[in-house]
Amino acid sequence: MSRLKTALFAATLLAAGGAGLAYAQMDSTFDFDQLPAIHGKVAQYLPTPRGDVDGLLLDDGTEVHLPPHLSTQLVFAVKPGDTVTIHGLRARAVKMVAAASVTNDASHVTVAVSGPPHMREGTELSAEGTVQAMLYGMRGEMNGVLLADGTVVHLPPPEAQRLAATLAVGKPLVVRGEGYAGPLGRALDARQIGPDAAHLVAVAAPHGPWGEHGWREHMDHMQGMMHGMMGNMMDGPDSGPGAPPAPPPAQ
């Protein structure tokens, strides 16, 4: 199947019936293998401040995002150090993938998106270390950082932008907030941050990357990227003589 046909098929099935239908049926009805494949080795989990895992960090720095209600399935299927195949869509400007499925290459166990999320409460936490990498949300907006010890720090994107100088890679960072620390890793929603404990500034109340309808937003973003990929393919090499005609505009 050509890249164009694959994109058309995937965008159609994602659009059919809305995101709710996609989550309810895609894992049992549709073949995620027709989406673009990304291969890599898992460096660590990306835990949320509520103790879920909403993705993986690969050893090349790529973030892989899934809805956090798949945490249990994901951590049983994939461990740091495993090589994986992800089917989903890459963001344009940052090293981030909206995943539809993640497969452990050794065990062949696959975790696929499905169902609504649940939320957990966090506890008071603090962290201190050097900023190792910036982290991004599903729209490509910066929404946190990764510390050198693996701690994930979340901030609302407007606050991350406002405090960008403090969050620069290589800078020391002290964080206080609400979060999770356990076998899956450490993560917190920042309430105060600064270069040291004597120079902390307040952070506006965060809105986590997966709100009440975050699982639907995940599919919405995938659908939007699919449509963008379709447009690029139709304007690119596939749109030359003999290429399939562009679909008629929506009525």
C-alpha positions as CSV (number, residue, x, y, z in Angstrom):
1,M,0.0,0.0,0.0
2,S,1.4,3.4,-1.0
3,R,2.1,6.1,1.6
4,L,-0.8,8.1,0.2
5,K,-3.3,5.2,0.4
6,T,-2.1,4.4,3.9
7,A,-2.6,8.0,5.1
8,L,-6.0,8.2,3.4
9,F,-7.1,4.9,5.0
10,A,-5.8,5.8,8.5
11,A,-7.3,9.3,8.4
12,T,-10.6,7.9,7.3
13,L,-10.8,5.4,10.1
14,L,-9.7,7.9,12.7
15,A,-12.4,10.3,11.5
16,A,-15.2,7.8,11.3
17,G,-17.6,8.3,14.1
18,G,-15.2,10.6,16.0
19,A,-12.5,9.9,18.5
20,G,-14.7,7.8,20.8
21,L,-15.4,5.3,18.1
22,A,-11.7,5.1,17.3
23,Y,-10.8,4.3,20.8
24,A,-13.7,1.8,21.3
25,Q,-13.0,-0.2,18.1
26,M,-9.6,0.4,16.5
27,D,-7.7,-2.0,18.7
28,S,-10.0,-4.9,17.7
29,T,-11.0,-3.9,14.2
30,F,-8.3,-2.0,12.5
31,D,-4.7,-2.8,11.7
32,F,-2.3,-0.3,13.4
33,D,0.6,-1.8,11.4
34,Q,-0.5,0.3,8.4
35,L,0.5,3.5,10.3
36,P,4.1,4.6,10.1
37,A,6.5,2.5,12.2
38,I,9.2,4.0,14.5
39,H,11.8,1.7,16.0
40,G,14.0,2.3,19.1
41,K,15.2,1.3,22.5
42,V,13.4,2.4,25.7
43,A,15.5,4.6,27.9
44,Q,12.9,5.2,30.6
45,Y,9.2,5.5,31.4
46,L,7.5,9.0,31.3
47,P,5.4,8.9,34.5
48,T,2.8,11.5,35.3
49,P,2.5,13.2,38.7
50,R,-0.4,10.9,39.5
51,G,1.6,7.8,39.2
52,D,0.5,6.7,35.8
53,V,2.8,6.4,32.7
54,D,1.8,8.4,29.7
55,G,4.7,7.4,27.5
56,L,8.2,6.3,26.9
57,L,11.5,8.1,26.3
58,L,13.7,6.3,23.7
59,D,17.4,6.4,23.9
60,D,17.6,8.8,20.9
61,G,15.5,11.3,22.9
62,T,12.2,10.7,21.2
63,E,9.1,11.0,23.4
64,V,6.4,8.4,22.8
65,H,3.0,9.3,24.2
66,L,0.0,7.1,25.0
67,P,-3.0,7.8,27.2
68,P,-1.9,7.1,30.9
69,H,-4.8,4.7,31.6
70,L,-2.7,2.2,29.6
71,S,0.0,2.4,32.3
72,T,-0.5,-1.2,33.6
73,Q,-0.5,-2.8,30.2
74,L,2.5,-0.7,29.1
75,V,4.8,-1.4,32.1
76,F,4.0,-5.1,32.0
77,A,4.7,-5.2,28.2
78,V,7.7,-2.9,28.0
79,K,10.7,-2.3,30.2
80,P,13.6,0.2,30.0
81,G,16.2,-1.4,27.7
82,D,13.7,-3.2,25.5
83,T,13.6,-2.5,21.8
84,V,10.2,-1.5,20.6
85,T,8.2,-0.8,17.4
86,I,5.8,2.1,17.7
87,H,3.0,2.7,15.2
88,G,1.8,6.2,15.2
89,L,2.7,9.7,13.9
90,R,5.7,11.9,14.4
91,A,5.4,15.5,15.3
92,R,6.7,18.0,12.8
93,A,9.1,20.1,14.9
94,V,10.1,18.0,17.9
95,K,11.1,14.4,18.5
96,M,7.7,13.2,19.7
97,V,5.4,10.5,18.5
98,A,1.6,10.2,19.1
99,A,1.4,6.4,19.4
100,A,-1.5,4.2,18.4
101,S,0.4,1.0,19.5
102,V,3.7,-0.1,21.1
103,T,5.1,-3.6,20.5
104,N,7.9,-5.2,22.4
105,D,10.2,-6.6,19.6
106,A,11.3,-9.6,21.7
107,S,8.0,-10.7,23.2
108,H,5.8,-9.4,20.5
109,V,3.3,-8.1,23.1
110,T,1.4,-5.1,21.9
111,V,-0.2,-2.3,23.8
112,A,-2.9,-0.4,21.8
113,V,-5.0,2.7,22.6
114,S,-8.5,2.0,23.9
115,G,-11.0,3.1,26.5
116,P,-11.3,6.1,28.8
117,P,-8.8,7.2,31.4
118,H,-8.8,7.3,35.1
119,M,-7.0,9.8,37.3
120,R,-5.0,9.5,40.5
121,E,-4.1,12.0,43.2
122,G,-0.4,13.0,43.7
123,T,1.5,13.6,46.9
124,E,3.9,16.5,47.9
125,L,7.3,16.0,46.4
126,S,10.5,17.9,45.7
127,A,13.3,17.3,43.2
128,E,16.7,18.8,42.5
129,G,19.1,18.3,39.6
130,T,20.3,19.4,36.2
131,V,18.0,19.8,33.3
132,Q,18.8,17.1,30.8
133,A,16.0,17.6,28.1
134,M,12.9,19.5,27.4
135,L,9.6,17.7,27.2
136,Y,6.6,18.4,24.9
137,G,2.9,18.0,24.8
138,M,0.7,16.5,22.0
139,R,0.6,19.8,20.1
140,G,4.4,20.2,20.2
141,E,4.3,22.7,23.0
142,M,6.9,22.6,25.7
143,N,5.3,21.3,28.9
144,G,8.1,20.3,31.2
145,V,11.7,19.0,31.5
146,L,13.6,15.8,32.3
147,L,16.2,16.0,35.1
148,A,19.4,14.1,34.9
149,D,18.2,11.6,37.5
150,G,15.2,10.7,35.3
151,T,12.6,12.9,37.2
152,V,9.9,14.2,34.9
153,V,8.8,17.8,35.8
154,H,5.5,19.0,34.3
155,L,4.4,22.7,33.9
156,P,1.5,24.2,32.0
157,P,2.9,25.3,28.5
158,P,2.4,29.0,29.2
159,E,4.4,28.7,32.4
160,A,7.1,26.6,30.6
161,Q,7.4,29.4,28.0
162,R,7.5,32.1,30.7
163,L,10.2,30.2,32.6
164,A,12.1,29.0,29.6
165,A,15.4,30.5,30.8
166,T,15.2,28.7,34.1
167,L,14.3,25.4,32.3
168,A,17.2,25.5,29.8
169,V,19.2,22.3,29.2
170,G,22.2,22.2,31.5
171,K,20.8,24.6,34.1
172,P,20.4,23.5,37.8
173,L,16.8,23.2,38.9
174,V,15.0,22.9,42.2
175,V,11.3,21.9,42.0
176,R,8.5,21.6,44.6
177,G,5.1,20.3,43.8
178,E,2.7,17.4,43.8
179,G,3.6,14.1,42.2
180,Y,4.5,10.5,42.2
181,A,7.7,8.6,43.2
182,G,7.8,4.8,42.9
183,P,9.0,1.9,40.8
184,L,7.8,3.5,37.6
185,G,9.9,6.6,38.2
186,R,9.4,10.1,39.6
187,A,7.2,12.9,38.2
188,L,5.7,16.0,39.6
189,D,3.5,19.0,38.7
190,A,5.7,22.0,39.6
191,R,4.3,24.5,42.1
192,Q,7.6,26.3,42.7
193,I,10.8,26.2,40.7
194,G,14.1,28.0,40.7
195,P,17.9,27.5,40.2
196,D,18.2,26.8,44.0
197,A,16.0,26.6,47.1
198,A,16.6,30.3,47.9
199,H,15.2,31.6,44.6
200,L,12.0,29.7,44.0
201,V,9.2,31.3,42.1
202,A,5.5,30.2,42.0
203,V,4.2,28.2,39.0
204,A,0.5,28.6,38.0
205,A,-1.7,25.6,38.8
206,P,-0.9,23.0,36.2
207,H,-3.3,21.3,33.8
208,G,-1.8,17.9,33.3
209,P,-1.2,16.6,29.7
210,W,-4.2,14.3,30.1
211,G,-7.3,16.0,31.4
212,E,-10.8,14.6,31.7
213,H,-11.0,14.2,27.9
214,G,-7.2,13.8,27.2
215,W,-7.6,10.4,25.7
216,R,-9.9,11.9,23.0
217,E,-7.5,14.7,22.4
218,H,-4.8,12.1,21.7
219,M,-6.8,10.7,18.9
220,D,-7.8,14.2,17.7
221,H,-4.1,15.1,17.4
222,M,-3.4,11.9,15.5
223,Q,-6.2,12.7,13.1
224,G,-5.0,16.2,12.6
225,M,-1.4,15.0,11.9
226,M,-2.9,12.4,9.5
227,H,-4.7,15.1,7.5
228,G,-1.4,17.2,7.5
229,M,0.5,14.2,6.2
230,M,-2.2,13.6,3.5
231,G,-1.8,17.3,2.4
232,N,2.0,17.0,2.2
233,M,1.8,13.8,0.2
234,M,-0.7,15.2,-2.3
235,D,1.5,18.3,-2.8
236,G,4.7,16.3,-3.0
237,P,6.1,13.6,-5.3
238,D,2.9,11.5,-5.2
239,S,0.9,14.3,-6.8
240,G,2.7,14.1,-10.2
241,P,1.3,12.6,-13.4
242,G,-0.5,9.4,-12.8
243,A,-0.9,10.0,-9.1
244,P,-4.3,9.5,-7.5
245,P,-6.5,12.6,-7.7
246,A,-7.1,14.7,-4.6
247,P,-10.4,14.0,-2.9
248,P,-13.2,16.5,-3.5
249,P,-13.6,19.2,-0.8
250,A,-15.9,18.4,2.1
251,Q,-19.5,19.4,1.5
